[in-house]
Amino acid sequence: METLAEQPKSTQVQINPVRVLVLANHDFYVEGILGILSRSSEIGLARCERPNGDCKKILAQFRPDVLLVDRRVVPDEPGSLIKQFREGAPDGGAIVFGQGMQDFLLIKLVRAGFDGYLRDSMTAEDVVNSILAVSRGEIWVERHIAARLVRNSRQIEDIIQESIDAIKKILTSREAEVFRYVLDGLSTKEIANEMHLSEQSVKLYLSNLFKKFDVNNRAQLILLAFQRVCPVNNVLKLFRMSMDKHRIDRGETAIIPDPLDVLFDAAKEES
């Protein structure tokens, strides 16, 4: 399996075995994978059969470095499983394995937060190497899947840039700055302190924002204004909750910057 995570193989055995929690139903296919893992001195193994209360206890006690999930137990909304896992093991990685997984499904799972996958064409070496790679914070995906993800991110980035340009045309630099602070949850007094303005001046800018976005208060502005100007907001949120959120959680730079940060930076440059 040719992946982006492949590195020159080391002859050294890890001092601390990678803790792996396997989430899967019992059958011969799964037993084969468990057998591969149990024979590796680099892996410490635990297992639960389904995402239930017992699994949460095991997750809390074992604190795995990698969650290895049978595709058949992944819920329709895979992000919910990843969220549960991250709550118990915030620094851990997740790999899905299974038979007959098509490209569109794999892309969906990676976007939902999985760090890699293992198809039915995998080898015993792939199983171990994928776990070691993901435990180091790497992504274990095939090159053509990674290429599709990158292409999609570029398309989204183009749409986001168009939306940012639309915002800049509607708002003055000061209004954009106030808008950014409102979305950050700052009070009128706090905004005034940050911008070195009087509270009355901030209220005037807020009034202008309410008129431009046809809203009556801060709550409506936060919930509706940005979405009206940037219809890609939901797509952006989806992407950042998967690929970029995972990078940000690890202290890495986002592939797509938060458009509000871009807007705020542009406002500071103009002022």
N, C-alpha and C positions, 0 to 999 in steps of 0.2 A: 504494500500500500504506500504510494508516494504521497507524502504529506509535507506541509510547511514546517512541521516540528522536528523533522528528522535531523539528528546531529551525529557527529562521529561517535561511535560506540566506545564506552569506557570499560576497562577491565576491572575497575574498582567497584566494590560493593558498597552501597550506601550504609553509613553507620546507623542511621535511624530508618527503619523500614517505613515505606509510605503506607499510611493507614487508609485502607479501602473499605468502604461500605457498599455491599452489593444489594441492590433493590430489585428482586426478581422472583417470579414464581418458580417452583421446582419442576424441572424436566431434564432430559438428557443433555439438551443443548446448553443449558445453564450450568449443569454439573461439569461439563467439559471445560467451561471458562473458569469455574471455581477450582478445578483441578490444576489448570495452568497457573493460576495465582498462588495456590497453596504450595507449589513447587518452587516458587521464586523467593529467594532469601531477601529480596529488596522490597517485599510487600508483606504487610500485616493485614489480616483479613477479618472482616465481620460481615454478617449477613442478616437481612430481614426480608420477609416475603412480600409485603405490601405496605404502602404508605399509610400506616395506622398509628394508633397511640403507642404501641410497643416500639415501632420504628422511631418515633420521636424520642423515646427514652434512650434507645441505643445511640441515636444521633448525638444526644446531649452528653452521654457518658463516653462514647468512643471518639467523638470529635474528628471525623475522618478528614484526610487530606483530599481524597477523591471519592466522589459518589459515582458508582457504576450502575446504570439503570437499564433494565430490560425494556425495550420499546413497548412491549405489551402492557406494562403497568404505568406508562406515561399518560397522564390525563389529557383530555381534549385541549385544555388550556395549560400547556407545559410550563408556562411562566409561574403558575401557582406552586408547582413542585420545586422549582428552582428557588423561589422566594422562601419556602419553608426550609430548604437546605441551607441557604445563605444565613438565615436567622440562627441556625445551630452551628454552622461552620463558615463564618464570613470570609475566611481566607481559602476555603476549599474550592476545588474544581469539579466539574461534572461531565461525565461521558455517557452517551447513550449507545446501546448496542442492540442489534437485532437483524432479522432476516428480511429481505425484500424491501429495504428502505430506499425510496426513490429520491432524486435530487431535491425536488420541491419540498419534501418532508424534512430532509436534512437541513435545508436552508431555514425552514421554519423553526426547527429545534435549536439551531445555533443562534438565531435571532432571539429566541426565548431565553437564552442564557447558558445553554450547554457549551462547554469548551471544546468538545470534540465528539467523534462518533466512531463506531466500529461496525463495518458492514459484515455480511456473512462470508465475504471473501477474505477476511482477516486471517492472519497467521498467529501462532502462539507468540511469536516475537512482537507482532503488532500490539497484542493485548498488553504485554508488559511495557513496551516502549511508550504506548499512548498514555498509560497511567503515570509513568515517570515524567513524561513531558508535561502533562497537565499539572502535576504536582509542583513543577517548577514555574508555573504561571504561563506556559505556552498554550497555543491553540493547535489541536490535532484535527486538521481537515485536509481534504484533497485539494490540490492546486486549482482545479477547475471550479470547485465550490467557492474557494477564497476569491477567485477572480470575479465570480458573479456577485459576491457580497460587496466587493470593492466597486464594481460598476454601479450597483444599486446605490451605494453610499454617495458616489459622485453625482448621480442624477438627483438624489435628495438634496445634496449640497447646492446644486444649481437652483433648485426650486426655493430653497431657503434664502439664497442670496437675492433672488427676485423679490421675495417677501420682505427682506430687510430693506431693500431699495424702496419698496412701496411705503414702508413705515417712515423712512427718512423724508419722503416727499410730503407726507401728511403732517409730521411734527417738526417743530423747531428743535434746535439742539437742547434748549432748556427744558422744553416739554418732554423730550425723549429721556432726559436725565431724571426728571421727576417721575415719569412713567416707570422707569427702571426701579427706582427706590420704592414706589408703591407696590410693584410686584414682588419686591424683596420683603414687604411687610412692615416698612418703616412708617411711623406716625408722622403727622404734619410737622410737629416740633423736631423730630429726628431728621427729617428731610431738610428742614431749614438749617439745622446745625451742620449737616453734611455739605450743603451747597452754599453756606455762609449767606443766607438770605433771611428776610423776615418771614414769620409765619403767614402774614398777609399776602406776601408775594407768592409763596407756595400755594396758598388757597386759590390765588388767581390762576396759576398754571393748572391746578387741578380742575378748576371750572372750565378752562379751555379744553382740557382733555375730555371732560364729560360731554361737552358739546360736540367735539369732533367725532367721538365714538357713539354718540346718541345714548348715553347712559346717565343714571341719576346719582350714583354713589360709587364708592371705592369697590364694594363687593361686585357690582355689575361690571366695573372696569376690569377687574382682575379676571372674572369668569368669561367675559365676552369680547372685550376690546381687542386683545392680541389675536384671538381666534378669528375675528372678522378681518383683520388686516392680513393675517398669515394663515390661510386655509390649510397649509401643510402641517399645522401644529400637531394634529393627531398622529400623522405619519412620523414626524420628528420625535414625538414622545415615545412612540413604539420603538423606533430605532435606538434612541438613547437608553431606553429601559433594557435593551438587549445588549448589542455590541458595545456601545459607548459607556453605558452604565457599568458594565463589567470592567472596562479599562479604567474608568475613573475610580471605582472601588479599590483597584490595585495601585492607585497613585500614578497611573499612566495618563498621557495626553489623549484627549478625546479625538476620534477621527473627525467628527463634526462638532464644531464649537457651538455652545449655547448661543442662539441668535440674540438673546437679550444681552449677553456679554458683549457681542459684536456691536450691537446698537449702542450700548453704554460707552464702549471705547470710542466709537465714531463721534458720539456726542461730546466726549471730553476733548477730542482732537479739534472739533469745530469751535469750542468755547474758548 
